[in-house]
Amino acid sequence: MTYDLVIKGGNVVLRDGVYNVDIGIKDEKITCIAETITDDAKQVIDATGQYVMPGMIDTHVHISEPGRTEWEGFETGSKSLAAGGTTSYVEMPLNALPATINKKALDLKLEAAENQNYVDYAFYGGLVPENLDNLKELADAGVLAFKCFLSDITSEIPEDFINVDDFTLYKGMQKLAELDQILCIHAENASVTSGLAKEFAREGKNSGVEYAESRPIFTEVEAVQRAILFAKETGCKLHLVHISTSEAIQTILKARTEGVDVTVESCPHYFAFTAEQVDEIGPRAKCQPPIRKAEDQARLWDELMNGNIDWLTSDHSPCTEDLKQGNLWEAWGGISGAQNNVDLMFDLAVKQRGLPVHKFVNLIATNPAERFNIAHKGEIAVSKDADIILVDPNESYTVKREDLYYKNKHSAYEGRKIDCRVTTTIVRGNIVFNVERGIVGEPIGKLISTNE
């Protein structure tokens, strides 16, 4: 056999550990894993000294095309994902206009995404008060899951995204349970956080710690409890997005013991920064839920290291630079993070804290693939898509604005030194990023199907 690509000499991360084996790729699939591959290959990569692992599946990405393409488009967003070691992503139903709350809007997004992506992609459908009758058409059209907000999200713009009320949450969960769909939830108590934000702003409380105190831990826990209660009543499958506190995770773990089908994600920024550091970074580090205080972050680290967080996502939420001006009340809330997921968390969790590498792979690839039924991705195994990244654990670099692929080149990680590096990203056997060459070739990303 002549392979399209062979990766030789690397430390290959399989389900149960790390092995020094070769990987043979043909027709976009992994076709051979062996101690040594001696057959011919059109291309050979020497991965000596590097970890070879499945590419990240980032299930929480905001691309603002169409409608707000000046914030982020599919081309720039997927380039940044590729450079960061992500080989597949799932795009959220908000920030673009119109929001993905009906099939017509989904079709616009599908058309906009075609031939622009450097990595594979899928879409969420939204749940909002006005679209209960549109959930089935979105599910039939192939959205991977659904998303709603319990936190306050309002807009005067027609066809923009808004948060659900409790009736919509209940009825939506009923319908999604019937459709066997997962509902992903942004869990914060809208009334309390909105009231505290106005109160703190009036009083001139603008520090990073004060911003965290305006969205206290109990507001996340209460919303998680409410979502779980509704899930018990309806039988809807849940996924809690960007959870920032140990208290909320413990609530989720308790619900599992009571039979609730629920998973949980968190994001690198909750592990990389503390509220005490936000003032130095400024509004680039503003997000919801907020960056937590150091003592709270320490407990979140315990949850990650103890295996209580199912996977990691970027929650890449970009915007134009002018929207990041002003104080923490005025600036847009969202962190541009798609390009620094794998390297940052590999450094923090694996190198600095000793997380086994195969467990790290579960956090970035295997677990989300299994939860969202993406059977052909998520691990290095024969017959899987050849979505593979190389990570050099001994190469350090500093995040610089000029190296970012975002449409708007700002990031909370600017100036941060990271002690490892993604050197190569391969999507279905095609090299799309190399650290020396940058982005390689033309967009080859495809829409993800769960039927393969």
Summary of the structure (lengths in Angstrom):
residues: 452
radius of gyration: 21.0
end to end distance: 24.5
largest distance: 71.3
contacts: 1678
relative contact order: 0.17
helix: 34%
strand: 22%
